[in-house]
Amino acid sequence: MNATDALAAAKQASSDGKLSETAVENIQCWLTEDRYAQYRDQVAAEIAQEKWQALDDAFWTIIPFGTGGRRGRMYPIGSNAINDRTIGESAQGLADYVVEYHKGQKDLSCVIAYDTRHQSRHFAELCAGVMVAAGIKVYFLDDYRATPQLSYAVRYKQCDCGIMVTASHNPPSDNAVKVYWSSGAQVLPPHDKAIIDRVMSCEQIRVAPFDQALADGKVEMITQEIDEAFLKVTSEQAFEGSRDVRILYTPLHGVGAEAVMPLLAADGFSDVEVYGPHAEKSGDFPNVPGHVSNPENKAVFEAPIEHAKANGFDLILATDPDCDRLGVAAPKTLDTAGEWGTFNGNQIGALLADYILGKRKEAGTLSPDHYVVKTLVTTELIRSLCDSYGVKCISDLLVGFKYIAEAMDANGPDKFIFGTEESHGYLVGQYCRDKDGAVACMLLSELAAELKQRGVSMHDHLAELYRTHGLHQEYLINLVMEGSEGMAAMQRLMKAFRETPPKSMAGLPVSRVRDYLNGVATDTATGEQSPLEGPVGNLIIMDLAEAGNYVAARPSGTEPKIKLYVFTKLAADESQDLEAAATKLGQRLQSLESDMRTFAKDNS
């Protein structure tokens, strides 16, 4: 089938309701424009085979830049898929902007790294070829390496930008590029928009052959150099104390062992085992439930917990495929053969914040000028901990660790203590500008050893924090909405939250709606609106009549879903009987979840 016939068939399929109009528009570009000439035959072949659903998924939109890059399902063709064209455009747009921004500067450079996902090495070499063709030297991490190592390498080599090929904890079908600026953080305004403009207008992708660029010295391998430097700087984040704890570590088929295991050894932990069924580096993630390597998912811990109980381990640590997130499980009591439980991202953040602040207080290295950073949808328990230690809590941030990095540099990195977000991301120190699962593993291991020495389980320690600061319980609801219909449903739901929000949830009146996209706070009782200070982004927070209880909604920047966040709290004096308090808040969480799901169903 030639291009003309293919386009006619696609238009007919749209008339028959088999293809969306936007898919046909993008297919027409790929069939007629010179920049897509190499893909023309493949597009036509799939139309001839009437692969309408696959074509609609691949073409219904143009895959956007989300939180720092492009992420999505891999498919060899399509504007809404990860493939050589969309990855190449991303690298070309970055390269063009870097060259333009530096106005002819000749010594430009970029670090590139990749993880264990399918085609990650291929995409990394493609990006390197684009950079070299643009006159930018490439420092290449020539093996599977962690995202925080890429962030660190950008700063260490004083590069102008960086590219990490990874889709983090997404399913095996996905891949992505994360784009970094010279700070080592994912790109922020105004650079992000400028890069996106160049990506979207990209005509020609210019690629130098990777092997030739390597032979010419335009690509330089720095794997060992970065491994050694990264180990040294991350080891410096350690605190003194006991190291008597038995650790089971799972990289969930990702890159984490290369970062975590040397760091734990350097910090004095000698009794550490990599969980065998998850040790294989594989983009299929074969031995985790659903083949999704997400440490937020309790199910990934089920098999490791059985192994830990049978073999006397004190702690299980899990990092996601690119080792920038941490998940944790520990026994409920000191009996390692007894019941175990996992911790959510807010709980891990609170445990780490309290540990780090406590150690800094002991060392006399805290002042009122020091600060902790969290996002708007991360537990307010962090703020209470900061208040108790006399340090600032910077919390008026959108979701995305790049905003924590921005806050670090805006407020002085020398006073930065800790950064955390509810989606299991944590950072201490100034060595990089992204979350680091390896250092989080080290610090959590130190805390576990200290608690073991004191004869306290990690769960009991968290309970004490709740009794002191009030019980905080949070819950995350993911509403998956794929494809063009899903995007429309997301837009309808966010519009409803803004314009006709629920009047009450779980029996508590909605007292105020904070709309961060339009910068407006609305008093629901009076309808009075006032300016809302803070960042601008597609986030809505609905405050309930009881302080500390609220819900939030935002579309994900990296996956086709809306995230609904539920926050509940009881004051410290109501939290002394923790079992009764947990029952009360558990019932409230269930009611809030039910009400949120009902509202979403009725308005999407």
C-alpha positions in Angstrom: 0.0 0.0 0.0 1.4 3.4 -1.0 1.2 6.5 1.2 -1.8 8.0 -0.7 -3.8 4.9 -0.4 -2.8 4.5 3.3 -3.9 8.0 4.1 -7.3 7.4 2.4 -7.7 4.2 4.4 -6.9 6.0 7.6 -9.4 8.7 6.9 -12.0 6.1 6.1 -11.2 4.3 9.4 -11.8 7.6 11.2 -15.2 7.9 9.5 -16.0 4.4 10.6 -15.1 5.3 14.2 -11.9 3.1 14.3 -9.4 6.0 14.5 -9.6 9.3 16.3 -9.4 12.5 14.2 -6.2 13.5 15.9 -4.6 10.1 15.1 -5.4 10.7 11.4 -3.9 14.2 11.6 -0.6 12.8 13.0 -0.6 9.8 10.6 -0.9 12.2 7.7 2.2 14.0 8.9 4.1 10.7 9.1 2.9 9.7 5.6 3.5 13.0 3.8 6.3 15.0 5.5 9.9 14.5 4.5 11.1 14.3 8.1 9.2 11.1 8.6 10.2 9.6 5.2 12.0 6.6 6.7 8.9 5.5 8.6 6.4 5.9 5.7 6.4 2.3 4.5 6.0 0.9 8.1 3.0 3.3 8.8 1.4 2.2 5.5 2.0 -1.4 6.2 0.2 -1.2 9.6 -2.7 0.6 8.0 -2.9 -2.1 5.3 -3.0 -4.7 8.2 -5.8 -2.6 9.8 -4.1 -2.3 13.2 -6.5 0.4 14.1 -6.2 0.2 17.9 -2.4 0.1 17.9 -2.3 3.0 15.4 -4.7 5.1 17.5 -2.7 4.5 20.6 0.5 5.4 18.8 -0.8 8.5 17.0 -3.7 10.1 18.8 -1.5 12.8 20.3 2.1 13.9 20.4 3.9 12.5 23.4 4.6 15.4 25.7 7.5 16.4 27.9 6.4 15.6 31.5 8.4 16.0 34.7 11.8 16.5 33.0 11.5 14.5 29.8 9.5 12.1 27.6 8.0 8.8 28.8 5.7 6.3 27.3 5.1 2.9 25.7 7.6 1.8 23.1 6.4 1.3 19.6 8.5 1.5 16.4 6.3 4.2 14.9 4.0 6.9 16.2 4.0 10.4 17.6 2.7 9.1 21.0 5.2 6.4 21.4 8.8 6.0 22.5 10.8 5.2 19.4 13.9 6.3 17.5 12.0 9.4 16.1 10.6 10.6 19.4 13.8 9.9 21.3 15.8 11.5 18.5 13.6 14.6 18.5 14.1 14.9 22.3 17.9 14.7 22.1 17.9 17.0 19.0 15.8 19.6 20.8 18.0 19.5 23.8 21.2 19.7 21.7 19.8 22.7 19.7 18.8 24.6 22.7 22.1 24.0 24.6 24.1 25.2 21.6 21.9 28.2 21.1 21.8 29.0 24.8 25.6 29.1 25.0 26.0 31.2 21.9 28.7 29.4 20.0 30.7 28.1 23.0 32.9 25.3 21.8 33.5 23.1 24.9 30.0 22.0 25.5 29.4 18.5 27.1 26.7 16.1 28.1 26.6 13.0 30.3 24.5 10.1 29.2 23.4 7.0 31.2 20.9 4.2 30.9 19.2 1.4 32.9 18.1 -2.2 32.3 15.0 -1.5 30.2 14.6 -2.8 26.7 16.3 -0.6 24.1 17.9 1.6 26.8 21.4 1.1 25.5 20.2 1.7 21.9 18.4 4.9 22.9 21.5 6.1 24.9 23.8 5.6 21.9 21.2 7.4 19.7 21.2 10.4 22.0 25.0 10.4 22.1 25.1 10.4 18.4 22.8 13.4 18.3 24.9 15.3 20.8 28.1 14.6 19.0 26.6 15.7 15.7 25.7 19.0 17.4 29.3 19.5 18.5 28.7 18.5 22.1 31.2 16.1 23.8 29.6 13.1 25.5 30.6 11.4 28.7 29.1 8.0 28.7 28.3 5.6 31.5 29.1 2.4 29.7 26.9 0.0 31.8 23.7 0.0 33.6 23.8 2.8 36.2 21.5 4.7 38.6 19.8 8.0 37.9 21.4 9.7 40.9 24.8 8.8 39.4 23.8 10.6 36.3 22.8 13.7 38.2 26.0 13.6 40.2 28.1 13.0 37.0 26.6 16.2 35.4 27.8 18.2 38.3 31.1 16.3 38.8 32.1 16.8 35.1 30.7 20.3 35.0 28.6 19.4 32.0 26.0 21.6 30.3 23.3 18.9 30.3 22.6 15.2 30.9 20.3 12.5 29.6 19.1 9.4 31.6 17.4 6.7 29.6 14.9 5.1 31.9 11.2 4.9 32.6 11.8 4.5 36.3 9.1 2.1 37.8 6.8 2.0 34.7 5.8 -1.4 33.1 8.2 -3.2 30.8 6.5 -1.8 27.8 7.7 1.7 28.6 10.9 3.7 28.2 11.9 7.4 28.4 14.5 10.0 28.5 15.0 12.3 31.5 16.6 15.5 30.6 19.0 17.3 33.0 20.5 20.8 33.1 24.0 21.8 34.2 22.8 21.9 37.9 22.3 18.2 37.8 18.5 18.7 38.2 15.9 17.9 35.6 15.1 20.9 33.4 13.1 23.7 34.9 11.6 26.9 33.5 12.6 28.7 31.3 14.8 25.9 29.9 12.0 23.2 29.8 9.7 25.3 27.6 12.5 26.3 25.3 13.6 22.7 24.8 10.0 21.6 24.2 9.6 24.3 21.6 12.7 22.9 19.7 11.6 19.3 20.2 8.2 20.0 18.7 9.6 21.9 15.7 12.4 19.4 15.0 12.7 18.7 11.3 15.9 16.8 10.9 17.6 14.6 13.4 21.4 14.7 12.9 23.2 11.6 14.2 27.0 10.8 14.3 27.8 7.1 14.3 28.4 6.1 17.9 31.4 3.8 17.3 33.2 6.4 15.2 32.5 9.1 17.8 34.0 6.9 20.4 37.1 6.2 18.3 37.5 10.0 17.7 37.3 10.8 21.4 34.0 12.6 21.0 32.4 10.0 23.3 34.4 9.2 26.4 33.6 6.4 28.8 33.7 7.5 32.4 32.0 4.6 34.2 34.8 3.7 36.6 35.6 7.3 37.3 32.0 8.1 38.3 31.6 4.9 40.3 34.6 5.8 42.5 33.7 9.4 42.9 30.1 8.7 43.6 31.0 6.1 46.2 33.3 8.6 47.9 30.8 11.4 48.1 27.8 9.3 49.1 29.8 7.6 51.8 30.4 11.1 53.3 26.6 11.3 54.0 26.8 8.6 56.7 26.4 9.0 60.4 28.3 7.1 63.1 26.6 4.3 65.0 25.9 0.6 65.2 26.0 -1.5 62.0 24.6 -4.6 63.5 21.7 -5.4 61.3 21.0 -8.1 58.7 19.8 -6.6 55.4 18.0 -8.2 52.5 18.3 -6.0 49.4 16.3 -6.3 46.2 17.1 -4.2 43.1 13.9 -5.4 41.5 15.8 -6.4 38.3 17.2 -2.9 38.0 20.6 -1.1 38.3 20.6 -0.6 42.1 23.1 -3.3 43.2 26.0 -1.3 41.5 25.2 1.7 43.7 23.7 0.2 46.9 26.0 -2.7 47.6 29.3 -0.8 47.5 27.9 2.0 49.6 26.5 -0.3 52.3 29.9 -2.1 52.4 31.7 1.3 52.7 29.5 2.3 55.5 30.4 -0.9 57.5 27.4 -3.1 56.8 28.8 -6.6 56.3 25.7 -8.7 56.6 23.9 -7.8 53.4 22.4 -10.2 50.8 21.0 -9.4 47.4 17.7 -11.2 46.9 18.4 -13.8 44.2 15.1 -13.9 42.3 15.3 -10.2 41.8 19.0 -9.9 41.0 18.9 -10.5 37.3 19.1 -7.2 35.3 16.1 -7.5 33.0 13.7 -5.1 31.4 11.0 -7.7 31.6 11.1 -7.6 35.5 10.3 -11.3 35.4 10.0 -12.1 39.1 8.0 -9.2 40.5 4.1 -9.3 40.6 2.6 -7.9 37.4 6.2 -7.3 36.1 6.1 -3.8 37.6 9.2 -3.0 39.6 7.7 -0.3 41.8 8.8 -0.2 45.5 5.5 1.6 46.3 3.7 -1.6 45.6 3.5 -3.8 48.7 3.2 -6.9 46.5 6.9 -6.7 45.4 7.8 -7.5 49.1 5.8 -10.6 49.5 8.4 -13.1 48.3 11.4 -11.3 49.9 9.5 -11.2 53.2 9.1 -14.9 53.2 12.8 -15.3 52.6 13.6 -12.8 55.3 11.4 -14.5 57.9 13.0 -17.9 57.1 16.6 -16.6 57.3 16.6 -14.1 60.2 16.9 -10.8 58.3 16.1 -7.6 60.2 15.3 -5.3 57.2 14.3 -5.4 53.5 15.3 -2.6 51.2 14.0 -2.3 47.6 15.0 0.2 44.9 13.2 0.7 41.6 14.9 0.0 38.2 16.9 3.2 38.0 17.6 3.3 41.8 16.2 6.7 42.6 13.3 5.4 44.9 13.4 3.3 48.1 10.8 0.9 49.5 11.2 -0.7 53.0 9.8 -3.6 54.9 10.6 -4.6 58.5 9.2 -7.0 61.2 6.4 -5.5 63.3 8.3 -6.6 66.5 11.8 -7.7 67.3 10.8 -11.2 66.2 12.1 -11.4 62.7 10.1 -14.7 62.1 6.9 -12.9 63.0 4.6 -10.5 61.2 6.2 -8.0 58.8 4.9 -4.8 57.4 5.9 -2.3 54.7 6.1 1.5 54.9 4.7 3.9 52.5 6.7 6.8 51.1 5.4 9.3 53.6 6.3 7.1 56.5 9.8 6.4 55.2 10.3 10.1 54.7 9.3 10.8 58.3 11.6 8.1 59.6 14.5 9.4 57.6 13.8 13.1 58.5 13.6 12.3 62.2 16.8 10.2 62.0 18.8 12.8 60.1 17.6 15.7 62.2 18.3 13.8 65.4 21.8 12.9 64.3 22.5 16.5 63.3 21.1 17.8 66.6 23.4 15.4 68.5 26.4 16.7 66.5 25.4 20.3 67.1 25.1 21.1 63.4 21.5 22.3 63.3 20.4 26.0 63.2 17.2 27.9 62.6 18.6 28.6 59.1 18.7 24.9 58.1 15.8 23.5 56.2 14.0 20.4 55.0 12.1 20.4 51.6 8.9 18.5 50.7 6.1 18.8 48.1 2.6 19.9 48.7 1.3 16.3 48.6 3.8 14.9 51.1 2.8 14.3 54.7 2.6 17.3 57.0 4.3 15.1 59.7 7.5 16.3 58.1 6.6 19.9 59.1 5.9 18.8 62.6 9.2 17.1 62.9 11.0 20.2 61.6 9.2 22.4 64.1 10.3 20.1 66.9 13.9 20.4 65.8 13.8 24.1 65.2 14.5 24.1 61.5 12.5 25.4 58.5 10.2 23.3 56.4 9.8 24.4 52.8 6.7 22.7 51.5 5.0 24.9 48.9 6.2 22.8 46.0 4.6 21.0 43.1 5.2 17.3 42.6 8.6 16.5 41.0 12.0 16.3 42.6 13.3 19.0 40.3 11.3 21.5 42.4 13.1 20.2 45.5 16.4 20.7 43.6 15.3 24.2 42.7 14.4 25.0 46.3 17.9 23.8 47.4 19.7 26.2 45.1 17.3 29.0 45.8 17.6 28.7 49.6 21.3 27.8 49.7 22.4 24.2 49.5 24.8 24.6 52.4 21.8 24.8 54.7 19.9 21.9 53.1 19.2 19.0 55.4 16.8 16.6 53.6 14.4 16.5 50.7 11.5 14.1 50.4 8.4 13.4 48.3 5.6 10.9 49.1 6.4 8.8 46.0 9.5 7.3 47.8 12.1 9.9 46.8 14.8 11.1 49.3 18.0 13.1 49.2 20.6 14.4 51.7 23.7 16.3 50.9 24.7 18.6 48.0 26.3 16.0 45.7 23.4 15.7 43.3 20.0 17.3 42.5 17.8 14.3 42.2 16.4 11.7 44.6 18.9 8.9 45.5 17.8 5.4 46.5 21.3 4.3 47.4 21.9 6.9 50.1 18.4 6.4 51.3 19.2 2.7 51.7 22.3 3.5 53.7 20.6 5.9 56.1 17.6 3.6 56.6 20.0 0.8 57.4 21.8 3.0 60.0 18.4 3.8 61.6 17.5 0.1 61.6 20.8 -0.8 63.3 20.4 1.9 65.9 16.8 0.8 66.7 17.9 -2.8 67.0 20.6 -1.8 69.5 17.9 0.0 71.5 15.6 -3.0 71.3 12.8 -1.1 69.3 11.2 -2.2 66.1 11.0 0.3 63.2 7.2 0.1 63.4 7.2 0.8 67.1 9.5 3.7 66.5 7.1 5.2 63.9 4.3 4.7 66.4 6.2 6.8 68.9 6.6 9.6 66.3 2.8 9.5 65.9 2.1 9.7 69.6 4.4 12.7 69.8 3.3 14.6 66.7 -0.2 13.2 66.1 -1.2 10.3 63.9 -1.0 11.1 60.2 -2.4 8.7 57.7 -2.3 9.2 54.0 -3.6 7.2 51.0 -3.0 7.4 47.2 -5.6 6.5 44.6 -4.4 6.0 41.0 -7.1 6.4 38.4 -5.7 5.0 35.1 -7.1 6.8 32.1 -5.4 5.7 28.9 -5.6 6.9 25.4 -7.5 9.8 23.9 -10.7 9.0 25.8 -8.8 8.8 29.0 -7.2 12.2 28.4 -10.7 13.7 27.8 -11.9 12.0 31.0 -9.0 13.5 33.0 -9.8 16.9 31.7 -13.4 16.6 32.6 -12.6 15.4 36.1 -10.1 18.2 36.9 -12.7 20.7 35.6 -15.3 19.3 37.9 -12.9 19.5 40.9 -12.4 23.2 40.1 -15.9 24.3 39.2 -18.2 21.9 41.1 -16.2 20.3 43.9 -17.8 18.0 46.5 -19.5 19.8 49.3 -18.4 17.3 51.9 -16.4 14.1 52.1 -16.4 11.4 54.8 -18.9 13.6 56.6 -16.6 16.6 56.8 -17.5 19.7 54.9 -15.1 20.9 52.2 -14.1 24.3 53.6 -11.7 25.6 50.9 -10.6 24.7 47.4 -7.0 25.6 46.4 -6.6 25.8 42.6 -2.9 26.0 41.9 -3.4 26.2 38.1 -5.4 29.4 38.3 -3.9 30.7 41.6 -7.2 31.0 43.4 -8.4 29.8 46.8 -12.2 29.6 47.2 -14.1 29.6 50.4 -16.8 27.0 49.7 -19.2 28.4 52.3 -19.2 32.0 51.0 -17.9 31.5 47.5 -15.4 34.2 48.2 -12.1 33.9 46.2 -8.7 35.1 47.2 -5.3 35.0 45.5 -3.4 31.8 46.2 0.3 32.2 46.7 2.5 29.4 45.6 3.6 27.5 42.5 1.5 27.3 39.3 0.5 23.8 38.2 -2.4 21.5 37.6 -3.0 20.7 41.2 -6.2 21.1 43.3 -6.3 20.7 47.1 -9.6 20.5 48.9 -9.3 21.3 52.6 -11.8 19.7 55.0 -13.3 21.4 58.0 -11.1 19.5 60.4 -7.5 20.8 60.3 -4.9 18.5 58.8 -7.5 16.6 56.7 -7.6 17.3 53.0 -7.6 15.7 49.6 -5.7 16.6 46.4 -5.9 15.8 42.7 -3.4 16.1 39.9 -2.8 14.4 36.6 0.4 12.4 36.5 3.3 14.0 34.6 4.6 10.6 33.5 1.7 8.1 33.3 -1.8 8.2 31.9 -3.6 8.6 35.2 -4.9 11.0 37.8 -3.5 10.8 41.2 -5.9 11.4 44.2 -4.2 12.0 47.5 -6.0 11.6 50.8 -4.6 13.1 54.0 -6.0 12.5 57.5 -4.7 13.6 60.9 -5.5 13.4 64.6 -3.8 15.7 67.2 -1.2 14.2 69.5 -3.6 14.1 72.5 -6.0 12.1 70.4 -3.2 9.7 69.3 -2.0 8.2 72.6 -4.3 5.2 72.2 -2.8 4.6 68.8 -4.9 1.5 68.0 -8.1 3.4 68.5 -6.7 6.5 66.6 -5.7 4.3 63.7 -9.1 2.7 63.6 -10.8 6.1 63.5 -8.5 7.4 60.7 -8.7 4.1 58.9 -12.5 4.4 58.7 -12.1 8.1 57.6 -9.6 7.1 54.9 -12.0 4.4 53.6 -14.9 7.0 53.5 -12.7 9.6 51.7 -11.5 7.0 49.2 -15.1 5.9 48.5 -16.3 9.5 48.1 -13.4 10.4 45.9 -14.0 7.4 43.6 -17.7 8.1 43.4 -17.1 11.8 42.5 -14.5 10.7 39.9 -16.9 8.2 38.4 -19.7 10.7 38.2 -17.6 13.4 36.7 -15.2 11.8 34.2 
